[in-house]
Amino acid sequence: MEYTIMVNFKMYREASGARAVELARHLQRAQEETGIKFVAIPSTLDLLKVSEAVDIDVYAQHADPVKFGAHTGSISIEALADAGIPGLLINHSEKRLKLADIGWLVSEARRLGMTSVVCTNDDSVSKAAAALEPTYVAMEPPELIGGDVSVSKAKPDVVRRTVEAVRAISPRVHVLIGAGVKNAEDVRIGKELGAVGILVASGVVKARDPFSAAMDLASGFL
């Protein structure tokens, strides 16, 4: 089993511009030292710069449900693929989409050979998302995002039900958890509940020492 830690840079000042590249290099070093897969997810402004600077996967935070054409201000999944971006988040709690648009993006990602990570907020929505067969379902209760209590501790039953529901729909879809995940114990509990990875943001991005924070999270999978 390949365990994965995806780090969403959001639009935090601590992970923008040159600091985005520095953070991604910390993640690459953590991957090299632990063997746990790390994925950097910088803002669109920093996406290509980060992708060119490191040898780990770099995903987009979002794509709009549009093809090439007259779509001022939109982000095309085809343009991401053409730029060599191998994956993307879909339907993050801070960038919600309609179900039809989620389905279209998942289908396009599959056609383009990209990894799709559909964000959900509970087990019932995760079950619906799994039917679309993305690569991952990332379950994050929005009320816990950025907080001090992890989903694996606050809502272990929801994590367990999410894993069971997704597996029942499609064993090819993997489950990530996020929201409040900040240390190895949070990760270990999530692993025991059946998650194959985590989606984190402030726990690494805003850490005093991001590399040490990344290493601590990785130790929960070892």
N, C-alpha and C positions, 0 to 999 in steps of 0.2 A: 504494500500500500504506500503510495506517495502522499505524504502530508504536505500541506501548502499553507503558507502565511501570506495573505494579500494585504498590502499596506496602502490605504487610501490617503493620498496627500491632501485631499479636499482643496480648499483655497487658503490654507493656513500660511501665514507669513513665514513660519519656520520651515516651510517646504516649498518655497517659490524661488524662481530664478536659480542662481548658483547654489542655493541651499537645497533645491530639489535634486540636483546632480549629486551633491555631497551625501544627502540622505540615501539616495539609490545606491551609492557606492558602499555605504554601511550595510545595506541589505545584501548586496552581492557578497561582501566579506562574510556576513553571517551565513549565507547559503554555502559558501566554500568551506567554512569551518564546521558546519553541523550536518550538511547533506540534506537539510530540509529546504524545500523549494520556497523561495521568496519571489513575490511579484510586486513591482512598484506601480502605483496608479496615480501619476501626477496630473495636474490640471492640463487642460488642452494647450494652454500657452507654453507649457514646459515639456509636452509629450515627446516631440521629436528630439529635442535636445537631450533629454534623459535617455531615450532609447538608444541614441548614438553613443552615449557615454559609458554604458554598462553592458554586461553580458548576462543579465537576468531578464526574464520576461517583463515587459512594460505594457500595461493595458490602459485603455482610455476609460475615463470616468463616465462617459455618456456618448450616445449617438442618437440622432433624430431619425424618425421613420421616413426618410426621404432618399431618393436616388439622386445622381448627379442632375443638376438643372438649376432653375431660378429659385433658389432657396437661401436668400441672404441671411447670414447669421447662423445657419444650420450646420451641423456636423454630420457628414455622410459616412455611413459604415463602409461604403465602397472606397472612399478616400482614405479611411483609416487602413483598410486592407492594402491598398496601393502603396501606402507609406511604410508598410511592413509591420504594422501594429498587430500583434497576434490575438488580442482579446479585448473585452470591454465589460464594464458594468452596465446593467440594464435595470431600470426602475428603482434606483436608489431612493431611499426615503426623502432625500432632498431634491430628487429629480423624478417625480412620479410620472408614469405613462399609462395610457389606456391599455386594456388587455389585448386588443387587436394589434396595437403598436408593439407591445412586448412580443407577441407571437411573430410578427413580421420581422423584427430584429433578430430573434432567435433563429428563425428560418434563414435569414440572410447570412448570419454568422456561420451557420452550418454550411451553407453553399460556398462561402468564401474561405472555409477552413479555419475559422476563428473560434476561440474559446468564448463562450457566453456565460456570464454570471448574473443570474436574475435575483435581485434582492426582494425579500418578502418580509412580512411582519409577524406571522404566526404560522401554525401548522396547517390550517385550512387553506390559506393563500399559498403556502409552499406546495401543498398537494395539487392545486390548480396549476401552479407554475411547472411542476414536474411533468404534467401532461404535455407541455410544449417541448419537452426533452432538451433543455439547455445543458451545457456541460456541468454547471453547478447551480444549486439553489443556495443563496446566502440568507439565512434567517436572522433578522435583526429587529427585535421589538423597539420601535422608535423612542419609547419613553426611557429606555436604558442607554441610548446612544450618547456617548460623551460623559456618562455617569461614572460613579465609583464602584458600582456593583455589577458584576458580569451576568450575562444571560445564563451562563452555565450554572451559576449559583442561585440567581433569583428565580429562574424559570426552568429548572431541569426537566420537568414533565413536558413542557412545550418543546424543548430540544428533542427529547426522546420521541414524542409523538410526531414531530417533523421528520425525523430520520425514518421512522416506521412508515409514515404516509408516503414519503418520497420513494422509498424502496418498493412499496407495494405498487406504485404507479409505474416506475421504471428503475430497475437496478443499475442502469447506465448513468443516472443522474446522481451526482455527489452532493453532499450537504456540507456547507460552511456555516459557522455561526459567528455572530458579531454583536456588538453593543456592550460596552463596559469591560471587554476582555483586556486585561492589563498585565497578567503575570502567568508563570508556568502552571500554577495550580488551576487557574481558570481554564487553561488549555487542556490540562490533564483530565479535568472533569468532562469537558466537551468531547475529548477523544473517547473516554469511557462510555459516553452517551451515544457514540456512533458518528460524530462529526469527523470529517477527514481534513479539516482545515479551518482557518479563521480569517475573518475580514476585520481589520483593525484600522484605526486612524490615530486619534490623540494619544493612545497608549504608547505609540512609538514616536509619532511626529512631534509631540510636545514633551517628550521625555527629556530629562536633563542630559542623559547620555543615550541617544537613539540606538547606537550599536549594542550597548549592554541590554537595553530593553528588548531588542530583536533577539539577542542570544538567549535571554531568559524565556521569552515566549517559545522559541524553538526547543528549549530543553523539556518543555511539557510534552513534546511528541517523541522524545528519545527514551 
